[in-house]
């Protein structure tokens, strides 16, 4: 336990085996403060998770090493700080977060917590720090553009924090939402057009767990998410995926009671899976859905497969989660091909997220 001032403490998070365990209170409290921070930033609850949904992501650390501390003021939890270290061989990257309730801003608590981030990264031989923060510029804001030149974030409290600690804005991601209560006529039309353009391909769809015969193909596509999406000067390790990693991935959703739907395009002649889209919803089927990874393998682009898997997924999702009001998704502002698809479907911008990077010096 470390003391900053007489009333501020950082202490390691205890991750329980289950939420029924005697030591589960810390984890439940951490999830609560996480949700409150996200609601303060975004103004909505679409990013809310239950403790049961998040716990599997903290217990399975085979693919990354995770560190997290609770931030307390006078014994009251006001935030958290975390560092995730990929386990890919030779990785030099650390992903980090500091989340504080607004009432705790302005006291130097975030800067002190950041010392834990750099210290942890150095102790584990990581020299590239990367973090993401949602920021929505309002009309008239003084803004900052990333090095990609696409998108902007306001020069607000969050931006000033990153700049003060030596980070560079590398990329801006657009958060978009699709109204699921609206008629699906446009999506049905786009789906029909995509089917006509995708001769030689068929749609394959499943819900986690991934069928054994599809795990290898899904694993290869998931591995390409770390190499083939626009990243500017951000650094991502090439991830090694196999059937076992797919199984671990699926179990994080299943054990948390979440539903994961994968819609893929399969090359009929070879049986290769060559495009996919993921949709997820938690136990509360009246909450927002989330569109997670979407990718078309480079060698299969030009056949409207991105539009195909997105539309096919959304049409079946309407039946699976009819009370979910909207779908949220994130895309790099320079990823015009994917944004074109989203905009045609009906997604509209609702927020922006800055991607920040710092390279530590020896």
C-alpha positions as CSV (number, residue, x, y, z in Angstrom):
1,X,0.0,0.0,0.0
2,X,1.4,3.4,-1.1
3,X,0.5,6.8,0.3
4,X,0.5,10.0,-1.8
5,X,-1.0,12.4,0.7
6,X,-2.4,11.6,4.1
7,X,-5.8,10.8,2.5
8,X,-4.9,9.2,-0.9
9,X,-3.9,5.5,-1.3
10,X,-3.3,3.1,-4.2
11,X,-3.6,-0.6,-3.5
12,X,-3.5,-3.6,-5.7
13,X,-6.9,-5.0,-6.9
14,X,-7.8,-8.4,-5.6
15,X,-9.3,-10.5,-8.3
16,X,-11.6,-13.2,-6.8
17,X,-12.2,-16.7,-8.1
18,X,-15.9,-15.9,-8.1
19,X,-18.2,-13.1,-7.1
20,X,-19.4,-15.4,-4.2
21,X,-15.8,-15.5,-2.8
22,X,-15.2,-13.6,0.5
23,X,-12.7,-11.3,-1.2
24,X,-15.0,-10.2,-4.1
25,X,-16.0,-6.8,-2.7
26,X,-12.9,-5.0,-4.1
27,X,-13.7,-6.3,-7.6
28,X,-17.4,-5.4,-7.4
29,X,-16.5,-1.9,-6.2
30,X,-13.9,-1.5,-9.0
31,X,-16.5,-2.3,-11.6
32,X,-18.9,0.2,-10.1
33,X,-16.4,3.0,-10.2
34,X,-15.4,2.1,-13.7
35,X,-19.0,2.3,-14.8
36,X,-19.5,5.7,-13.1
37,X,-16.4,7.1,-14.7
38,X,-17.6,6.0,-18.2
39,X,-21.0,7.5,-17.6
40,X,-19.5,10.8,-16.5
41,X,-17.4,11.0,-19.6
42,X,-20.0,9.9,-22.2
43,X,-23.3,10.9,-20.6
44,X,-24.8,7.5,-21.1
45,X,-24.7,4.0,-19.8
46,X,-23.9,2.1,-23.0
47,X,-20.4,1.2,-21.7
48,X,-21.7,-0.3,-18.5
49,X,-20.7,-3.9,-17.6
50,X,-21.7,-6.0,-14.6
51,X,-19.0,-7.5,-12.4
52,X,-20.1,-11.0,-13.6
53,X,-19.4,-9.9,-17.2
54,X,-16.0,-8.5,-16.5
55,X,-14.6,-11.1,-14.1
56,X,-13.6,-13.6,-16.8
57,X,-11.5,-11.0,-18.5
58,X,-9.5,-10.5,-15.3
59,X,-9.0,-14.2,-14.4
60,X,-7.6,-15.5,-17.7
61,X,-4.2,-13.9,-18.2
62,X,-2.6,-16.4,-20.5
63,X,-2.6,-13.9,-23.4
64,X,-1.6,-10.8,-21.4
65,X,-0.4,-9.9,-17.9
66,X,-2.7,-7.5,-16.1
67,X,-2.0,-5.1,-13.2
68,X,-4.6,-2.9,-11.5
69,X,-4.7,-0.7,-8.5
70,X,-7.6,0.9,-6.7
71,X,-7.4,4.6,-5.9
72,X,-8.9,5.7,-2.6
73,X,-9.4,9.0,-0.9
74,X,-10.2,8.9,2.8
75,X,-11.1,5.2,2.3
76,X,-13.5,6.0,-0.6
77,X,-12.9,4.5,-4.0
78,X,-12.5,7.2,-6.6
79,X,-10.8,5.5,-9.5
80,X,-8.5,2.8,-10.8
81,X,-5.2,2.6,-12.7
82,X,-4.2,-0.4,-14.9
83,X,-1.5,-1.7,-17.1
84,X,-1.8,-4.6,-19.5
85,X,1.2,-6.3,-21.0
86,X,0.9,-8.5,-24.1
87,X,2.6,-11.8,-23.8
88,X,3.8,-11.9,-27.4
89,X,7.5,-12.7,-27.6
90,X,9.6,-9.6,-27.8
91,X,6.7,-7.3,-27.0
92,X,7.8,-3.8,-25.9
93,X,4.3,-2.4,-25.5
94,X,2.2,-1.6,-22.4
95,X,-1.4,-0.5,-22.6
96,X,-2.6,1.6,-19.7
97,X,-5.5,3.4,-18.2
98,X,-6.2,5.9,-15.4
99,X,-9.9,6.5,-14.6
100,X,-10.9,9.0,-12.0
101,X,-14.3,10.3,-10.9
102,X,-14.6,14.0,-11.8
103,X,-14.8,15.0,-8.1
104,X,-11.2,13.6,-7.7
105,X,-9.7,15.7,-10.5
106,X,-7.3,18.5,-9.9
107,X,-5.5,17.1,-6.9
108,X,-2.5,15.5,-8.7
109,X,-3.9,12.0,-8.1
110,X,-3.8,11.1,-11.8
111,X,-0.2,12.2,-12.1
112,X,0.8,10.2,-9.1
113,X,-1.0,7.1,-10.5
114,X,0.8,7.6,-13.7
115,X,4.1,7.0,-11.9
116,X,2.8,3.4,-11.3
117,X,2.2,3.1,-15.1
118,X,5.7,4.0,-16.1
119,X,7.3,2.1,-13.2
120,X,5.5,-1.1,-14.1
121,X,6.3,-0.7,-17.8
122,X,10.0,-0.3,-17.1
123,X,10.1,-3.2,-14.6
124,X,8.8,-5.4,-17.4
125,X,11.0,-4.2,-20.2
126,X,8.3,-2.2,-22.0
127,X,9.2,1.0,-23.6
128,X,6.0,1.9,-25.6
129,X,3.1,3.2,-23.6
130,X,-0.3,3.4,-25.4
131,X,-3.7,4.5,-24.1
132,X,-7.2,5.5,-25.4
133,X,-9.5,8.1,-24.0
134,X,-13.0,9.2,-25.1
135,X,-13.2,12.9,-25.9
136,X,-15.9,14.7,-27.8
137,X,-15.1,18.1,-29.2
138,X,-17.9,20.7,-29.1
139,X,-18.4,23.5,-31.6
140,X,-15.8,26.2,-30.9
141,X,-13.5,24.0,-29.0
142,X,-9.8,24.5,-29.3
143,X,-8.8,21.1,-30.8
144,X,-5.8,19.0,-31.5
145,X,-5.3,16.8,-34.6
146,X,-3.5,13.5,-34.5
147,X,-0.4,12.7,-36.6
148,X,-2.6,10.8,-39.1
149,X,-4.3,14.2,-39.9
150,X,-7.8,12.6,-39.5
151,X,-10.2,13.7,-36.8
152,X,-9.6,16.0,-33.8
153,X,-10.0,16.0,-30.0
154,X,-10.5,19.0,-27.7
155,X,-7.6,20.4,-25.8
156,X,-9.4,19.6,-22.5
157,X,-8.4,18.3,-19.1
158,X,-7.7,14.8,-20.7
159,X,-5.6,16.1,-23.5
160,X,-3.6,18.4,-21.2
161,X,-2.9,15.3,-19.0
162,X,-1.5,13.3,-21.8
163,X,0.6,16.1,-23.2
164,X,2.0,17.0,-19.8
165,X,3.2,13.4,-19.4
166,X,4.9,13.3,-22.8
167,X,2.3,11.5,-25.0
168,X,1.6,12.2,-28.6
169,X,-1.9,12.0,-30.2
170,X,-1.4,9.3,-32.8
171,X,-5.0,8.6,-34.0
172,X,-8.6,9.5,-33.5
173,X,-11.3,6.9,-33.5
174,X,-15.0,7.6,-34.2
175,X,-17.6,6.1,-32.0
176,X,-20.8,5.5,-34.0
177,X,-24.2,4.3,-33.1
178,X,-27.0,2.6,-35.2
179,X,-30.6,2.9,-34.1
180,X,-31.9,-0.7,-33.9
181,X,-35.5,0.5,-33.4
182,X,-35.6,2.0,-36.9
183,X,-36.9,0.1,-40.0
184,X,-34.3,-2.3,-41.5
185,X,-35.3,-1.6,-45.1
186,X,-32.0,0.1,-46.0
187,X,-30.0,-2.7,-44.4
188,X,-32.0,-5.3,-46.3
189,X,-31.4,-3.5,-49.6
190,X,-27.7,-3.2,-48.9
191,X,-27.5,-6.9,-47.9
192,X,-29.2,-7.9,-51.2
193,X,-26.7,-5.8,-53.2
194,X,-23.7,-7.2,-51.3
195,X,-24.9,-10.8,-51.9
196,X,-25.0,-10.1,-55.6
197,X,-21.5,-8.6,-55.6
198,X,-20.1,-11.5,-53.5
199,X,-20.3,-14.3,-56.1
200,X,-18.2,-17.2,-55.0
201,X,-18.8,-16.5,-51.3
202,X,-21.3,-17.5,-48.7
203,X,-22.3,-16.3,-45.2
204,X,-21.4,-18.5,-42.3
205,X,-22.7,-17.5,-38.8
206,X,-22.3,-18.9,-35.3
207,X,-22.6,-17.9,-31.7
208,X,-19.8,-18.6,-29.2
209,X,-18.4,-21.2,-28.7
210,X,-16.9,-21.3,-32.2
211,X,-17.5,-24.7,-33.9
212,X,-14.3,-26.7,-33.9
213,X,-14.1,-26.8,-37.7
214,X,-14.2,-23.0,-37.9
215,X,-11.6,-22.2,-35.2
216,X,-8.5,-22.2,-37.4
217,X,-10.1,-19.8,-39.9
218,X,-11.4,-17.5,-37.2
219,X,-8.1,-17.6,-35.4
220,X,-6.3,-16.5,-38.6
221,X,-8.7,-13.6,-39.1
222,X,-8.4,-12.5,-35.5
223,X,-4.6,-12.5,-35.8
224,X,-4.9,-10.1,-38.8
225,X,-6.7,-7.5,-36.6
226,X,-3.3,-6.8,-35.1
227,X,-1.6,-6.2,-38.5
228,X,-4.1,-5.1,-41.1
229,X,-6.2,-2.3,-39.6
230,X,-5.2,1.4,-39.9
231,X,-3.0,2.2,-36.9
232,X,-1.0,5.3,-37.8
233,X,2.2,5.2,-35.7
234,X,0.7,3.1,-32.9
235,X,2.5,-0.1,-32.3
236,X,0.8,-3.5,-32.1
237,X,2.4,-6.9,-31.7
238,X,1.5,-9.4,-34.3
239,X,-0.8,-11.7,-32.3
240,X,-0.5,-15.4,-32.5
241,X,-3.9,-17.0,-32.6
242,X,-4.8,-20.7,-32.7
243,X,-7.8,-22.9,-31.8
244,X,-6.9,-22.8,-28.1
245,X,-6.7,-19.0,-28.0
246,X,-10.1,-18.8,-29.8
247,X,-11.5,-21.1,-27.1
248,X,-10.1,-18.8,-24.4
249,X,-11.5,-15.8,-26.2
250,X,-15.0,-17.4,-26.5
251,X,-15.0,-18.5,-22.8
252,X,-14.5,-14.9,-21.6
253,X,-17.9,-14.1,-23.1
254,X,-19.6,-17.3,-22.2
255,X,-18.5,-17.3,-18.6
256,X,-19.7,-13.7,-18.2
257,X,-23.1,-14.5,-19.6
258,X,-22.6,-12.5,-22.7
259,X,-23.7,-13.4,-26.2
260,X,-21.2,-13.2,-29.0
261,X,-22.4,-13.6,-32.6
262,X,-19.8,-14.0,-35.4
263,X,-20.9,-13.5,-39.1
264,X,-18.3,-14.6,-41.6
265,X,-17.9,-14.8,-45.3
266,X,-16.5,-18.1,-46.6
267,X,-14.8,-18.6,-50.0
268,X,-16.9,-21.4,-51.5
269,X,-14.1,-22.9,-53.7
270,X,-11.5,-23.2,-50.9
271,X,-13.6,-23.1,-47.7
272,X,-11.4,-20.3,-46.4
273,X,-13.0,-17.8,-44.0
274,X,-12.1,-14.4,-45.4
275,X,-14.2,-11.7,-43.6
276,X,-16.0,-11.5,-40.3
277,X,-18.1,-9.2,-38.0
278,X,-18.7,-9.6,-34.3
279,X,-21.8,-8.4,-32.4
280,X,-22.0,-8.7,-28.6
281,X,-24.6,-8.1,-25.9
282,X,-24.6,-8.7,-22.2
283,X,-27.2,-10.3,-19.9
284,X,-29.4,-7.3,-20.1
285,X,-31.0,-7.6,-23.6
286,X,-32.5,-4.1,-23.3
287,X,-29.1,-2.6,-23.2
288,X,-26.9,-1.4,-26.1
289,X,-25.2,-3.9,-28.3
290,X,-21.6,-3.6,-29.4
291,X,-20.1,-4.3,-32.7
292,X,-16.5,-5.4,-32.0
293,X,-14.0,-6.6,-34.6
294,X,-14.7,-6.5,-38.3
295,X,-12.2,-7.4,-41.0
296,X,-11.9,-8.4,-44.6
297,X,-8.6,-10.3,-45.4
298,X,-6.5,-8.2,-47.9
299,X,-6.6,-10.8,-50.6
300,X,-10.4,-10.9,-50.6
301,X,-11.2,-7.2,-50.7
302,X,-13.2,-5.7,-53.5
303,X,-16.2,-8.0,-53.3
304,X,-18.3,-6.1,-50.8
305,X,-17.7,-8.7,-48.1
306,X,-17.5,-6.0,-45.4
307,X,-21.0,-4.8,-46.2
308,X,-22.1,-8.4,-46.5
309,X,-21.1,-9.6,-43.1
310,X,-22.2,-6.4,-41.3
311,X,-25.7,-6.4,-42.9
312,X,-26.2,-10.2,-42.5
313,X,-25.1,-9.8,-38.8
314,X,-27.4,-6.9,-38.1
315,X,-30.4,-8.6,-39.7
316,X,-30.1,-11.7,-37.6
317,X,-29.2,-9.6,-34.5
318,X,-32.6,-7.8,-34.7
319,X,-34.2,-11.2,-34.1
320,X,-31.7,-12.3,-31.4
321,X,-31.9,-9.1,-29.4
322,X,-35.1,-7.3,-30.4
323,X,-35.1,-5.0,-27.4
324,X,-31.6,-3.7,-27.8
325,X,-32.0,0.0,-28.8
326,X,-28.7,0.5,-30.7
327,X,-25.3,-0.8,-31.7
328,X,-22.1,1.0,-30.8
329,X,-18.9,0.6,-32.8
330,X,-15.4,2.3,-33.1
331,X,-13.4,2.9,-36.3
332,X,-10.2,4.9,-37.0
333,X,-11.1,8.2,-38.7
334,X,-8.8,7.4,-41.6
335,X,-10.5,4.0,-42.2
336,X,-12.7,5.5,-44.9
337,X,-13.7,2.1,-46.5
338,X,-15.2,0.9,-43.2
339,X,-16.7,4.3,-42.3
340,X,-18.3,4.3,-45.8
341,X,-20.0,1.0,-45.0
342,X,-21.1,2.1,-41.6
343,X,-22.5,5.4,-42.9
344,X,-24.4,3.7,-45.7
345,X,-26.0,1.3,-43.1
346,X,-27.0,4.2,-40.9
347,X,-24.4,4.6,-38.2
348,X,-23.9,8.2,-37.0
349,X,-21.0,9.7,-35.0
350,X,-21.7,10.1,-31.3
351,X,-18.2,10.6,-29.8
352,X,-14.5,10.5,-30.6
353,X,-11.6,8.7,-28.9
354,X,-8.0,9.8,-28.8
355,X,-5.2,7.2,-29.1
356,X,-2.0,8.3,-27.3
357,X,1.5,7.0,-27.3
358,X,4.8,7.6,-25.5
359,X,8.2,6.0,-26.0
360,X,10.2,5.7,-22.8
361,X,13.8,6.8,-22.9
362,X,16.6,4.8,-21.3
